[in-house]
Amino acid sequence: MTENMNAKQMLAYYQEKLDEEARQAKKEGKLVCWSASVAPPEFCVTMDIAMVYPETHAAGIGARKGALDMLDVADRKGYNLDICSYARVNLGFMELLKQEALLGETPDVLAKSPAARVPLPDLVITCNNICNTLLKWYENIAVELNIPCIVIDVPFNHTMPIPQYAKDYIADQFREAIAMLEDITGKPFDYDKFREVQEQTQRSVAQWNRLASMLTHKPSPLNGFDLLASWH
């Protein structure tokens, strides 16, 4: 189906596919996780938890010219204008979903919004190796919705190679995340499936590295905007 699509069309196709998986999971009573873009989603995927990425979703709302309505909702909720617009767009969207769930009807702002419909999360996962806003953003989602928040604490590193104590610390963070997911889902972690998920991740990483290596060409086939857009 995707053979004759350009990159933009293929991205839209797979994004909608991911959103639909989350909507279907919620209908079937399965868990949905909102995940930071730099958190490790492989643990949740292994546990058959549907994934939504609020940063990507917020960027999509902005691209469709629907951000201002979400920002207005966040502003009326009390979120300061100094906060990252990604966070405020997502928190505004979340507030509208909460109102819909409580009132049993869709708020006008949400009904008219070009935002892709994604369900509220049952848990969130994030890490602190990008910005402090991200950490507080996801902690706040967890508090607002009274749901679990898994945080991967990554120590600051300024040397290469990465010291062993830092690797050991992160490994402990991963073990704690797995233990939390086992408690949340009520089932043991499937390490065989995890290896399969990791293999897919490594294939994606290999393709990304292949594309990144093309930046040595002059003229370069990618620019800063392309790289940032592809990250989201």
N, CA and C atoms as a LAMMPS dump frame, in Angstrom:
ITEM: TIMESTEP
0
ITEM: NUMBER OF ATOMS
696
ITEM: BOX BOUNDS ff ff ff
-5.0000000000000000e+02 5.0000000000000000e+02
-5.0000000000000000e+02 5.0000000000000000e+02
-5.0000000000000000e+02 5.0000000000000000e+02
ITEM: ATOMS id mol type element x y z
1 1 1 N 0.815 -1.204 0
2 1 2 C 0 0 0
3 1 3 C 0.859 1.269 0
4 2 1 N 2.019 1.206 0.629
5 2 2 C 2.871 2.394 0.76
6 2 3 C 3.916 2.511 -0.341
7 3 1 N 3.92 1.571 -1.287
8 3 2 C 4.989 1.523 -2.291
9 3 3 C 5.07 2.791 -3.129
10 4 1 N 3.938 3.384 -3.471
11 4 2 C 3.929 4.553 -4.35
12 4 3 C 3.773 5.875 -3.589
13 5 1 N 3.919 5.829 -2.267
14 5 2 C 3.792 7.044 -1.462
15 5 3 C 5.125 7.78 -1.376
16 6 1 N 5.022 9.123 -1.296
17 6 2 C 6.234 9.876 -0.975
18 6 3 C 6.409 9.867 0.547
19 7 1 N 7.487 10.469 1.03
20 7 2 C 7.794 10.411 2.461
21 7 3 C 6.692 11.039 3.305
22 8 1 N 6.156 12.169 2.854
23 8 2 C 5.107 12.853 3.614
24 8 3 C 3.854 11.998 3.701
25 9 1 N 3.464 11.395 2.609
26 9 2 C 2.277 10.549 2.594
27 9 3 C 2.465 9.315 3.471
28 10 1 N 3.667 8.749 3.429
29 10 2 C 3.946 7.557 4.225
30 10 3 C 3.929 7.877 5.712
31 11 1 N 4.469 9.048 6.069
32 11 2 C 4.457 9.468 7.468
33 11 3 C 3.025 9.623 7.968
34 12 1 N 2.176 10.267 7.16
35 12 2 C 0.777 10.457 7.541
36 12 3 C 0.066 9.11 7.68
37 13 1 N 0.375 8.186 6.785
38 13 2 C -0.254 6.858 6.809
39 13 3 C 0.076 6.119 8.098
40 14 1 N 1.351 6.085 8.452
41 14 2 C 1.755 5.34 9.644
42 14 3 C 1.346 6.045 10.932
43 15 1 N 1.29 7.382 10.902
44 15 2 C 0.831 8.097 12.083
45 15 3 C -0.638 7.803 12.361
46 16 1 N -1.446 7.813 11.327
47 16 2 C -2.861 7.496 11.487
48 16 3 C -3.037 6.047 11.936
49 17 1 N -2.197 5.173 11.419
50 17 2 C -2.247 3.76 11.822
51 17 3 C -1.954 3.625 13.32
52 18 1 N -0.964 4.37 13.794
53 18 2 C -0.612 4.339 15.211
54 18 3 C -1.746 4.889 16.064
55 19 1 N -2.343 6.005 15.623
56 19 2 C -3.46 6.597 16.362
57 19 3 C -4.652 5.643 16.426
58 20 1 N -4.917 4.97 15.322
59 20 2 C -6.04 4.037 15.279
60 20 3 C -5.786 2.845 16.201
61 21 1 N -4.546 2.405 16.282
62 21 2 C -4.211 1.314 17.201
63 21 3 C -4.515 1.718 18.641
64 22 1 N -4.215 2.974 18.978
65 22 2 C -4.49 3.458 20.329
66 22 3 C -5.988 3.539 20.581
67 23 1 N -6.733 4.05 19.604
68 23 2 C -8.193 4.148 19.761
69 23 3 C -8.815 2.757 19.915
70 24 1 N -8.349 1.815 19.108
71 24 2 C -8.885 0.458 19.166
72 24 3 C -8.523 -0.223 20.477
73 25 1 N -7.301 0.019 20.946
74 25 2 C -6.882 -0.564 22.222
75 25 3 C -7.774 -0.086 23.352
76 26 1 N -8.085 1.206 23.36
77 26 2 C -8.944 1.764 24.407
78 26 3 C -10.334 1.138 24.349
79 27 1 N -10.865 0.932 23.14
80 27 2 C -12.185 0.31 22.989
81 27 3 C -12.193 -1.114 23.536
82 28 1 N -11.052 -1.804 23.382
83 28 2 C -10.955 -3.198 23.803
84 28 3 C -10.548 -3.346 25.265
85 29 1 N -10.402 -2.218 25.947
86 29 2 C -10.045 -2.278 27.357
87 29 3 C -8.574 -2.491 27.621
88 30 1 N -7.754 -2.301 26.596
89 30 2 C -6.313 -2.441 26.772
90 30 3 C -5.712 -1.105 27.241
91 31 1 N -4.482 -1.161 27.676
92 31 2 C -3.821 0.023 28.196
93 31 3 C -3.249 0.891 27.084
94 32 1 N -3.286 2.208 27.33
95 32 2 C -2.703 3.19 26.417
96 32 3 C -1.68 4.003 27.2
97 33 1 N -0.518 4.201 26.615
98 33 2 C 0.536 4.986 27.259
99 33 3 C 0.859 6.214 26.423
100 34 1 N 0.955 7.358 27.092
101 34 2 C 1.507 8.542 26.442
102 34 3 C 3.003 8.566 26.752
103 35 1 N 3.803 8.598 25.706
104 35 2 C 5.249 8.46 25.867
105 35 3 C 5.994 9.661 25.323
106 36 1 N 6.998 10.117 26.073
107 36 2 C 7.9 11.142 25.557
108 36 3 C 8.659 10.577 24.361
109 37 1 N 9.021 11.449 23.438
110 37 2 C 9.662 10.997 22.205
111 37 3 C 11.012 10.34 22.454
112 38 1 N 11.67 10.695 23.553
113 38 2 C 12.989 10.14 23.827
114 38 3 C 12.969 9.107 24.95
115 39 1 N 11.791 8.743 25.435
116 39 2 C 11.686 7.656 26.404
117 39 3 C 11.724 6.332 25.645
118 40 1 N 12.145 5.239 26.301
119 40 2 C 12.197 3.942 25.61
120 40 3 C 10.824 3.267 25.552
121 41 1 N 10.132 3.321 24.405
122 41 2 C 8.792 2.733 24.322
123 41 3 C 8.805 1.214 24.213
124 42 1 N 10.004 0.638 23.96
125 42 2 C 10.076 -0.807 23.744
126 42 3 C 9.516 -1.612 24.914
127 43 1 N 9.696 -1.108 26.131
128 43 2 C 9.192 -1.825 27.298
129 43 3 C 7.664 -1.916 27.259
130 44 1 N 7.015 -0.803 26.91
131 44 2 C 5.549 -0.778 26.851
132 44 3 C 5.031 -1.609 25.686
133 45 1 N 5.684 -1.523 24.541
134 45 2 C 5.266 -2.296 23.371
135 45 3 C 5.335 -3.79 23.682
136 46 1 N 6.384 -4.188 24.389
137 46 2 C 6.525 -5.582 24.787
138 46 3 C 5.343 -6.051 25.622
139 47 1 N 4.809 -5.15 26.443
140 47 2 C 3.683 -5.49 27.319
141 47 3 C 2.327 -5.28 26.653
142 48 1 N 2.328 -5.107 25.327
143 48 2 C 1.09 -4.952 24.544
144 48 3 C 0.311 -3.71 24.957
145 49 1 N 1.045 -2.635 25.215
146 49 2 C 0.444 -1.354 25.558
147 49 3 C 0.503 -0.444 24.331
148 50 1 N -0.613 0.139 23.949
149 50 2 C -0.662 1.018 22.778
150 50 3 C 0.024 2.346 23.11
151 51 1 N 0.721 2.899 22.117
152 51 2 C 1.534 4.082 22.352
153 51 3 C 0.981 5.315 21.638
154 52 1 N 1.053 6.452 22.35
155 52 2 C 0.751 7.771 21.785
156 52 3 C 1.911 8.679 22.17
157 53 1 N 2.339 9.528 21.23
158 53 2 C 3.479 10.404 21.47
159 53 3 C 3.003 11.863 21.45
160 54 1 N 2.778 12.447 22.639
161 54 2 C 2.195 13.79 22.727
162 54 3 C 2.966 14.876 21.986
163 55 1 N 4.297 14.791 21.93
164 55 2 C 5.053 15.814 21.199
165 55 3 C 4.715 15.776 19.718
166 56 1 N 4.699 14.563 19.16
167 56 2 C 4.331 14.395 17.753
168 56 3 C 2.897 14.847 17.513
169 57 1 N 2.013 14.484 18.446
170 57 2 C 0.609 14.857 18.316
171 57 3 C 0.44 16.37 18.363
172 58 1 N 1.161 17.023 19.29
173 58 2 C 1.089 18.482 19.4
174 58 3 C 1.628 19.155 18.141
175 59 1 N 2.706 18.596 17.587
176 59 2 C 3.262 19.148 16.347
177 59 3 C 2.248 19.026 15.216
178 60 1 N 1.531 17.901 15.181
179 60 2 C 0.505 17.718 14.156
180 60 3 C -0.632 18.712 14.294
181 61 1 N -1.026 19.011 15.532
182 61 2 C -2.061 20.019 15.765
183 61 3 C -1.596 21.376 15.259
184 62 1 N -0.336 21.705 15.554
185 62 2 C 0.211 22.98 15.084
186 62 3 C 0.266 23.055 13.572
187 63 1 N 0.678 21.956 12.932
188 63 2 C 0.777 21.932 11.474
189 63 3 C -0.582 22.115 10.815
190 64 1 N -1.648 21.701 11.503
191 64 2 C -3.006 21.825 10.962
192 64 3 C -3.701 23.109 11.435
193 65 1 N -2.909 24.01 12.008
194 65 2 C -3.407 25.329 12.436
195 65 3 C -4.429 25.234 13.567
196 66 1 N -4.294 24.232 14.41
197 66 2 C -5.241 24.104 15.503
198 66 3 C -4.644 24.37 16.87
199 67 1 N -3.389 24.841 16.903
200 67 2 C -2.695 25.001 18.181
201 67 3 C -3.29 26.12 19.041
202 68 1 N -3.715 27.208 18.416
203 68 2 C -4.167 28.365 19.198
204 68 3 C -5.338 28.022 20.113
205 69 1 N -6.259 27.209 19.639
206 69 2 C -7.397 26.819 20.475
207 69 3 C -6.925 26.025 21.693
208 70 1 N -5.966 25.11 21.481
209 70 2 C -5.457 24.308 22.593
210 70 3 C -4.674 25.172 23.573
211 71 1 N -3.914 26.118 23.036
212 71 2 C -3.144 27.022 23.897
213 71 3 C -4.072 27.872 24.754
214 72 1 N -5.208 28.271 24.177
215 72 2 C -6.176 29.073 24.921
216 72 3 C -6.77 28.267 26.072
217 73 1 N -7.056 26.993 25.829
218 73 2 C -7.575 26.129 26.89
219 73 3 C -6.542 25.984 28.003
220 74 1 N -5.287 25.769 27.612
221 74 2 C -4.215 25.625 28.606
222 74 3 C -4.024 26.917 29.393
223 75 1 N -4.151 28.04 28.701
224 75 2 C -3.992 29.337 29.372
225 75 3 C -5.08 29.522 30.424
226 76 1 N -6.327 29.196 30.07
227 76 2 C -7.429 29.331 31.02
228 76 3 C -7.322 28.333 32.167
229 77 1 N -6.618 27.249 31.925
230 77 2 C -6.373 26.256 32.969
231 77 3 C -5.291 26.742 33.936
232 78 1 N -4.5 27.741 33.519
233 78 2 C -3.492 28.309 34.4
234 78 3 C -2.059 28.015 34.029
235 79 1 N -1.845 27.402 32.851
236 79 2 C -0.485 27.102 32.423
237 79 3 C 0.172 28.355 31.847
238 80 1 N 1.326 28.706 32.396
239 80 2 C 2.017 29.939 32.064
240 80 3 C 2.504 29.948 30.617
241 81 1 N 2.501 31.138 30.017
242 81 2 C 2.95 31.276 28.627
243 81 3 C 4.424 30.947 28.451
244 82 1 N 5.185 30.96 29.532
245 82 2 C 6.608 30.634 29.447
246 82 3 C 6.857 29.147 29.223
247 83 1 N 5.838 28.34 29.46
248 83 2 C 5.996 26.896 29.291
249 83 3 C 6.042 26.556 27.803
250 84 1 N 6.804 25.541 27.464
251 84 2 C 6.94 25.061 26.082
252 84 3 C 5.562 24.882 25.428
253 85 1 N 5.441 25.33 24.186
254 85 2 C 4.144 25.257 23.499
255 85 3 C 3.732 23.816 23.215
256 86 1 N 4.701 22.921 23.015
257 86 2 C 4.361 21.501 22.879
258 86 3 C 3.544 21.046 24.09
259 87 1 N 4.081 21.363 25.273
260 87 2 C 3.423 20.942 26.51
261 87 3 C 2.039 21.57 26.622
262 88 1 N 1.939 22.867 26.358
263 88 2 C 0.66 23.55 26.539
264 88 3 C -0.386 23.08 25.537
265 89 1 N 0.021 22.799 24.307
266 89 2 C -0.929 22.266 23.323
267 89 3 C -1.443 20.916 23.798
268 90 1 N -0.538 20.069 24.261
269 90 2 C -0.941 18.745 24.73
270 90 3 C -1.806 18.823 25.973
271 91 1 N -1.435 19.692 26.91
272 91 2 C -2.208 19.817 28.142
273 91 3 C -3.592 20.417 27.883
274 92 1 N -3.685 21.315 26.901
275 92 2 C -4.985 21.837 26.497
276 92 3 C -5.848 20.75 25.888
277 93 1 N -5.239 19.943 25.032
278 93 2 C -5.96 18.82 24.416
279 93 3 C -6.427 17.845 25.491
280 94 1 N -5.541 17.554 26.441
281 94 2 C -5.897 16.64 27.531
282 94 3 C -7.077 17.181 28.326
283 95 1 N -7.064 18.483 28.605
284 95 2 C -8.15 19.088 29.369
285 95 3 C -9.483 18.924 28.649
286 96 1 N -9.493 19.08 27.346
287 96 2 C -10.721 18.914 26.579
288 96 3 C -11.202 17.463 26.607
289 97 1 N -10.25 16.513 26.531
290 97 2 C -10.627 15.105 26.623
291 97 3 C -11.209 14.787 28.003
292 98 1 N -10.637 15.394 29.042
293 98 2 C -11.167 15.197 30.39
294 98 3 C -12.599 15.719 30.491
295 99 1 N -12.839 16.901 29.929
296 99 2 C -14.186 17.473 29.954
297 99 3 C -15.171 16.569 29.217
298 100 1 N -14.725 16.033 28.088
299 100 2 C -15.576 15.139 27.312
300 100 3 C -15.941 13.897 28.12
301 101 1 N -14.937 13.341 28.813
302 101 2 C -15.174 12.134 29.604
303 101 3 C -16.119 12.409 30.766
304 102 1 N -15.994 13.587 31.377
305 102 2 C -16.82 13.927 32.532
306 102 3 C -18.251 14.293 32.138
307 103 1 N -18.379 15.044 31.033
308 103 2 C -19.69 15.551 30.631
309 103 3 C -20.448 14.597 29.721
310 104 1 N -19.721 13.68 29.106
311 104 2 C -20.369 12.763 28.183
312 104 3 C -20.684 13.377 26.839
313 105 1 N -20.143 14.552 26.571
314 105 2 C -20.333 15.198 25.276
315 105 3 C -19.045 15.918 24.882
316 106 1 N -18.849 16.09 23.599
317 106 2 C -17.616 16.675 23.085
318 106 3 C -17.678 18.2 23.147
319 107 1 N -16.688 18.843 23.815
320 107 2 C -16.654 20.314 23.827
321 107 3 C -16.546 20.862 22.409
322 108 1 N -17.138 22.016 22.175
323 108 2 C -17.143 22.613 20.835
324 108 3 C -15.733 22.785 20.281
325 109 1 N -14.805 23.205 21.147
326 109 2 C -13.433 23.428 20.697
327 109 3 C -12.83 22.139 20.158
328 110 1 N -13.088 21.048 20.842
329 110 2 C -12.547 19.765 20.414
330 110 3 C -13.246 19.267 19.158
331 111 1 N -14.544 19.481 19.09
332 111 2 C -15.304 19.026 17.926
333 111 3 C -14.854 19.723 16.65
334 112 1 N -14.468 20.998 16.771
335 112 2 C -14.054 21.773 15.601
336 112 3 C -12.556 21.683 15.325
337 113 1 N -11.821 21.073 16.23
338 113 2 C -10.364 21.055 16.114
339 113 3 C -9.898 20.074 15.036
340 114 1 N -8.812 20.415 14.324
341 114 2 C -8.238 19.487 13.35
342 114 3 C -7.364 18.433 14.011
343 115 1 N -7.287 18.452 15.339
344 115 2 C -6.431 17.502 16.055
345 115 3 C -6.882 16.066 15.825
346 116 1 N -5.923 15.185 15.578
347 116 2 C -6.232 13.762 15.471
348 116 3 C -6.722 13.273 16.822
349 117 1 N -7.768 12.46 16.82
350 117 2 C -8.315 11.977 18.077
351 117 3 C -7.457 10.831 18.625
352 118 1 N -6.959 11.001 19.814
353 118 2 C -6.247 9.94 20.52
354 118 3 C -6.841 9.846 21.92
355 119 1 N -6.828 8.668 22.53
356 119 2 C -7.458 8.502 23.844
357 119 3 C -6.567 8.989 24.982
358 120 1 N -7.181 9.253 26.121
359 120 2 C -6.429 9.578 27.319
360 120 3 C -5.58 8.377 27.737
361 121 1 N -4.447 8.638 28.376
362 121 2 C -3.552 7.53 28.749
363 121 3 C -3.961 6.847 30.048
364 122 1 N -3.489 5.61 30.192
365 122 2 C -3.62 4.875 31.442
366 122 3 C -2.323 4.936 32.245
367 123 1 N -1.253 5.338 31.579
368 123 2 C 0.039 5.555 32.211
369 123 3 C 0.873 6.431 31.291
370 124 1 N 1.942 6.999 31.833
371 124 2 C 2.874 7.779 31.019
372 124 3 C 4.29 7.308 31.305
373 125 1 N 5.166 7.485 30.317
374 125 2 C 6.577 7.169 30.495
375 125 3 C 7.399 8.313 29.918
376 126 1 N 8.417 8.725 30.648
377 126 2 C 9.265 9.816 30.192
378 126 3 C 10.683 9.616 30.705
379 127 1 N 11.552 10.527 30.375
380 127 2 C 12.92 10.511 30.867
381 127 3 C 13.376 11.958 31.011
382 128 1 N 14.553 12.15 31.587
383 128 2 C 15.014 13.512 31.847
384 128 3 C 16.288 13.861 31.088
385 129 1 N 16.499 13.195 29.95
386 129 2 C 17.717 13.477 29.19
387 129 3 C 17.468 14.415 28.013
388 130 1 N 16.427 15.245 28.123
389 130 2 C 16.171 16.222 27.064
390 130 3 C 15.921 17.608 27.648
391 131 1 N 14.914 17.757 28.527
392 131 2 C 14.665 19.058 29.144
393 131 3 C 13.823 18.874 30.397
394 132 1 N 13.941 19.831 31.313
395 132 2 C 13.188 19.746 32.559
396 132 3 C 11.688 19.895 32.339
397 133 1 N 11.321 20.663 31.313
398 133 2 C 9.898 20.825 31.016
399 133 3 C 9.244 19.482 30.754
400 134 1 N 9.933 18.634 29.993
401 134 2 C 9.38 17.331 29.635
402 134 3 C 9.067 16.518 30.878
403 135 1 N 9.981 16.523 31.826
404 135 2 C 9.783 15.753 33.053
405 135 3 C 8.559 16.255 33.816
406 136 1 N 8.469 17.561 34.031
407 136 2 C 7.347 18.12 34.777
408 136 3 C 6.037 18.011 34.016
409 137 1 N 6.11 18.109 32.705
410 137 2 C 4.931 17.954 31.849
411 137 3 C 4.279 16.594 32.093
412 138 1 N 5.071 15.533 32.034
413 138 2 C 4.516 14.185 32.166
414 138 3 C 4.141 13.868 33.606
415 139 1 N 4.903 14.393 34.539
416 139 2 C 4.506 14.24 35.939
417 139 3 C 3.143 14.901 36.167
418 140 1 N 2.933 16.042 35.526
419 140 2 C 1.67 16.753 35.694
420 140 3 C 0.509 15.981 35.079
421 141 1 N 0.738 15.371 33.926
422 141 2 C -0.299 14.528 33.319
423 141 3 C -0.702 13.431 34.3
424 142 1 N 0.302 12.804 34.898
425 142 2 C 0.035 11.706 35.831
426 142 3 C -0.776 12.177 37.027
427 143 1 N -0.447 13.364 37.547
428 143 2 C -1.181 13.908 38.695
429 143 3 C -2.611 14.262 38.291
430 144 1 N -2.759 14.924 37.136
431 144 2 C -4.094 15.346 36.673
432 144 3 C -5.02 14.145 36.469
433 145 1 N -4.46 13.054 35.934
434 145 2 C -5.283 11.893 35.588
435 145 3 C -5.205 10.783 36.632
436 146 1 N -4.352 10.971 37.655
437 146 2 C -4.172 9.962 38.697
438 146 3 C -3.771 8.612 38.106
439 147 1 N -2.714 8.634 37.314
440 147 2 C -2.22 7.43 36.652
441 147 3 C -0.73 7.266 36.947
442 148 1 N -0.162 6.075 36.735
443 148 2 C 1.263 5.854 36.987
444 148 3 C 2.146 6.66 36.039
445 149 1 N 3.299 7.076 36.558
446 149 2 C 4.293 7.797 35.76
447 149 3 C 5.627 7.079 35.899
448 150 1 N 6.127 6.55 34.804
449 150 2 C 7.432 5.887 34.794
450 150 3 C 8.468 6.885 34.304
451 151 1 N 9.483 7.124 35.111
452 151 2 C 10.544 8.073 34.763
453 151 3 C 11.873 7.335 34.662
454 152 1 N 12.539 7.476 33.521
455 152 2 C 13.885 6.941 33.352
456 152 3 C 14.864 8.07 33.663
457 153 1 N 15.545 7.954 34.787
458 153 2 C 16.499 8.975 35.224
459 153 3 C 17.853 8.7 34.581
460 154 1 N 18.301 9.621 33.741
461 154 2 C 19.561 9.448 33.007
462 154 3 C 20.606 10.411 33.558
463 155 1 N 21.712 9.905 34.096
464 155 2 C 22.728 10.796 34.653
465 155 3 C 23.413 11.61 33.568
466 156 1 N 23.767 12.848 33.904
467 156 2 C 24.472 13.701 32.954
468 156 3 C 25.839 13.103 32.649
469 157 1 N 26.197 13.109 31.383
470 157 2 C 27.484 12.544 30.982
471 157 3 C 28.239 13.538 30.108
472 158 1 N 29.493 13.763 30.413
473 158 2 C 30.305 14.696 29.639
474 158 3 C 31.623 14.061 29.212
475 159 1 N 31.716 12.75 29.288
476 159 2 C 32.945 12.057 28.886
477 159 3 C 32.613 10.92 27.939
478 160 1 N 33.581 10.565 27.121
479 160 2 C 33.462 9.399 26.248
480 160 3 C 34.725 8.553 26.414
481 161 1 N 34.604 7.255 26.53
482 161 2 C 33.351 6.492 26.51
483 161 3 C 32.535 6.697 27.776
484 162 1 N 31.261 6.328 27.705
485 162 2 C 30.374 6.464 28.856
486 162 3 C 30.867 5.548 29.971
487 163 1 N 31.042 6.077 31.181
488 163 2 C 31.553 5.25 32.284
489 163 3 C 30.606 4.12 32.657
490 164 1 N 31.169 3.036 33.153
491 164 2 C 30.383 1.847 33.484
492 164 3 C 29.355 2.126 34.563
493 165 1 N 29.677 2.989 35.538
494 165 2 C 28.717 3.251 36.611
495 165 3 C 27.438 3.9 36.062
496 166 1 N 27.594 4.72 35.007
497 166 2 C 26.419 5.349 34.409
498 166 3 C 25.566 4.3 33.688
499 167 1 N 26.231 3.372 33
500 167 2 C 25.499 2.303 32.325
501 167 3 C 24.76 1.43 33.336
502 168 1 N 25.439 1.119 34.442
503 168 2 C 24.809 0.295 35.476
504 168 3 C 23.596 1.011 36.07
505 169 1 N 23.72 2.316 36.255
506 169 2 C 22.62 3.096 36.828
507 169 3 C 21.41 3.079 35.903
508 170 1 N 21.644 3.286 34.614
509 170 2 C 20.535 3.276 33.654
510 170 3 C 19.916 1.884 33.569
511 171 1 N 20.757 0.837 33.632
512 171 2 C 20.231 -0.533 33.618
513 171 3 C 19.287 -0.754 34.801
514 172 1 N 19.642 -0.203 35.956
515 172 2 C 18.76 -0.306 37.126
516 172 3 C 17.448 0.448 36.885
517 173 1 N 17.534 1.579 36.195
518 173 2 C 16.32 2.326 35.862
519 173 3 C 15.401 1.49 34.963
520 174 1 N 15.994 0.785 34.02
521 174 2 C 15.222 -0.077 33.13
522 174 3 C 14.574 -1.219 33.917
523 175 1 N 15.312 -1.807 34.84
524 175 2 C 14.748 -2.892 35.649
525 175 3 C 13.567 -2.392 36.478
526 176 1 N 13.695 -1.192 37.005
527 176 2 C 12.603 -0.616 37.788
528 176 3 C 11.379 -0.359 36.905
529 177 1 N 11.612 0.113 35.68
530 177 2 C 10.507 0.346 34.749
531 177 3 C 9.786 -0.96 34.424
532 178 1 N 10.558 -2.011 34.197
533 178 2 C 9.973 -3.322 33.911
534 178 3 C 9.136 -3.798 35.09
535 179 1 N 9.662 -3.629 36.299
536 179 2 C 8.928 -4.044 37.499
537 179 3 C 7.616 -3.262 37.628
538 180 1 N 7.661 -1.964 37.331
539 180 2 C 6.449 -1.153 37.395
540 180 3 C 5.431 -1.625 36.366
541 181 1 N 5.892 -1.929 35.163
542 181 2 C 4.977 -2.381 34.113
543 181 3 C 4.367 -3.731 34.462
544 182 1 N 5.146 -4.612 35.075
545 182 2 C 4.594 -5.894 35.517
546 182 3 C 3.5 -5.673 36.553
547 183 1 N 3.714 -4.717 37.44
548 183 2 C 2.712 -4.408 38.462
549 183 3 C 1.473 -3.777 37.846
550 184 1 N 1.661 -2.877 36.876
551 184 2 C 0.548 -2.186 36.237
552 184 3 C -0.307 -3.148 35.413
553 185 1 N 0.362 -4.034 34.653
554 185 2 C -0.359 -4.937 33.749
555 185 3 C -0.797 -6.234 34.421
556 186 1 N -0.139 -6.576 35.524
557 186 2 C -0.473 -7.821 36.197
558 186 3 C 0.03 -9.055 35.486
559 187 1 N 1.066 -8.905 34.665
560 187 2 C 1.626 -10.054 33.975
561 187 3 C 3.147 -9.912 33.885
562 188 1 N 3.854 -11.042 33.726
563 188 2 C 5.318 -10.989 33.681
564 188 3 C 5.826 -10.397 32.367
565 189 1 N 6.999 -9.827 32.434
566 189 2 C 7.624 -9.242 31.258
567 189 3 C 8.072 -10.352 30.321
568 190 1 N 7.74 -10.21 29.03
569 190 2 C 8.07 -11.218 28.022
570 190 3 C 9.405 -10.85 27.369
571 191 1 N 10.481 -11.449 27.847
572 191 2 C 11.802 -11.094 27.349
573 191 3 C 12.031 -11.556 25.906
574 192 1 N 11.389 -12.637 25.492
575 192 2 C 11.511 -13.075 24.097
576 192 3 C 10.892 -12.041 23.16
577 193 1 N 9.707 -11.561 23.515
578 193 2 C 9.073 -10.522 22.696
579 193 3 C 9.895 -9.241 22.734
580 194 1 N 10.476 -8.934 23.893
581 194 2 C 11.305 -7.737 24.015
582 194 3 C 12.475 -7.784 23.031
583 195 1 N 13.081 -8.954 22.878
584 195 2 C 14.194 -9.083 21.917
585 195 3 C 13.707 -8.83 20.493
586 196 1 N 12.503 -9.29 20.169
587 196 2 C 11.946 -9.034 18.842
588 196 3 C 11.711 -7.544 18.624
589 197 1 N 11.166 -6.876 19.65
590 197 2 C 10.928 -5.43 19.569
591 197 3 C 12.258 -4.696 19.406
592 198 1 N 13.28 -5.138 20.14
593 198 2 C 14.6 -4.521 20.055
594 198 3 C 15.211 -4.68 18.672
595 199 1 N 14.982 -5.83 18.055
596 199 2 C 15.491 -6.056 16.701
597 199 3 C 14.879 -5.061 15.718
598 200 1 N 13.588 -4.803 15.866
599 200 2 C 12.942 -3.809 15.01
600 200 3 C 13.528 -2.432 15.257
601 201 1 N 13.763 -2.101 16.514
602 201 2 C 14.37 -0.812 16.851
603 201 3 C 15.743 -0.682 16.202
604 202 1 N 16.529 -1.735 16.271
605 202 2 C 17.878 -1.689 15.7
606 202 3 C 17.85 -1.544 14.181
607 203 1 N 16.84 -2.131 13.534
608 203 2 C 16.702 -1.937 12.085
609 203 3 C 16.409 -0.472 11.774
610 204 1 N 15.554 0.132 12.592
611 204 2 C 15.235 1.552 12.401
612 204 3 C 16.464 2.42 12.645
613 205 1 N 17.22 2.098 13.697
614 205 2 C 18.436 2.852 14.001
615 205 3 C 19.433 2.743 12.854
616 206 1 N 19.557 1.556 12.294
617 206 2 C 20.493 1.353 11.183
618 206 3 C 20.11 2.209 9.983
619 207 1 N 18.813 2.291 9.694
620 207 2 C 18.362 3.111 8.57
621 207 3 C 18.579 4.595 8.849
622 208 1 N 18.345 5.006 10.094
623 208 2 C 18.585 6.402 10.451
624 208 3 C 20.07 6.75 10.299
625 209 1 N 20.933 5.856 10.767
626 209 2 C 22.371 6.095 10.633
627 209 3 C 22.791 6.152 9.165
628 210 1 N 22.152 5.319 8.34
629 210 2 C 22.461 5.34 6.908
630 210 3 C 22.087 6.695 6.299
631 211 1 N 20.906 7.201 6.675
632 211 2 C 20.483 8.505 6.166
633 211 3 C 21.377 9.623 6.698
634 212 1 N 21.728 9.527 7.985
635 212 2 C 22.565 10.563 8.583
636 212 3 C 23.945 10.614 7.928
637 213 1 N 24.44 9.451 7.482
638 213 2 C 25.762 9.414 6.847
639 213 3 C 25.777 10.189 5.528
640 214 1 N 24.598 10.392 4.937
641 214 2 C 24.521 11.139 3.686
642 214 3 C 24.776 12.62 3.868
643 215 1 N 24.801 13.081 5.123
644 215 2 C 25.046 14.496 5.385
645 215 3 C 26.463 14.915 5.015
646 216 1 N 27.337 13.936 4.797
647 216 2 C 28.716 14.272 4.394
648 216 3 C 28.787 14.719 2.94
649 217 1 N 27.724 14.474 2.188
650 217 2 C 27.719 14.864 0.776
651 217 3 C 27.503 16.371 0.627
652 218 1 N 28.037 16.922 -0.445
653 218 2 C 27.847 18.334 -0.767
654 218 3 C 27.326 18.44 -2.192
655 219 1 N 26.124 19.002 -2.402
656 219 2 C 25.228 19.501 -1.336
657 219 3 C 24.591 18.365 -0.546
658 220 1 N 24.248 18.641 0.692
659 220 2 C 23.638 17.647 1.559
660 220 3 C 22.172 17.44 1.171
661 221 1 N 21.714 16.181 1.163
662 221 2 C 20.301 15.922 0.84
663 221 3 C 19.354 16.301 1.978
664 222 1 N 19.9 16.568 3.165
665 222 2 C 19.089 16.949 4.319
666 222 3 C 19.604 18.259 4.899
667 223 1 N 18.673 19.056 5.42
668 223 2 C 19.076 20.273 6.119
669 223 3 C 18.576 20.224 7.553
670 224 1 N 18.808 21.277 8.302
671 224 2 C 18.4 21.296 9.701
672 224 3 C 16.913 21.105 9.88
673 225 1 N 16.111 21.713 9.028
674 225 2 C 14.652 21.578 9.131
675 225 3 C 14.246 20.136 8.901
676 226 1 N 14.846 19.492 7.896
677 226 2 C 14.51 18.094 7.614
678 226 3 C 14.807 17.215 8.819
679 227 1 N 15.945 17.455 9.445
680 227 2 C 16.33 16.632 10.591
681 227 3 C 15.383 16.83 11.766
682 228 1 N 15.016 18.071 12.021
683 228 2 C 14.12 18.353 13.138
684 228 3 C 12.73 17.792 12.86
685 229 1 N 12.261 17.967 11.622
686 229 2 C 10.935 17.484 11.263
687 229 3 C 10.886 15.961 11.354
688 230 1 N 11.962 15.296 10.945
689 230 2 C 11.971 13.845 10.98
690 230 3 C 12.029 13.332 12.41
691 231 1 N 12.646 14.112 13.317
692 231 2 C 12.706 13.708 14.727
693 231 3 C 11.298 13.682 15.315
694 232 1 N 10.452 14.586 14.859
695 232 2 C 9.087 14.619 15.377
696 232 3 C 8.171 13.711 14.574
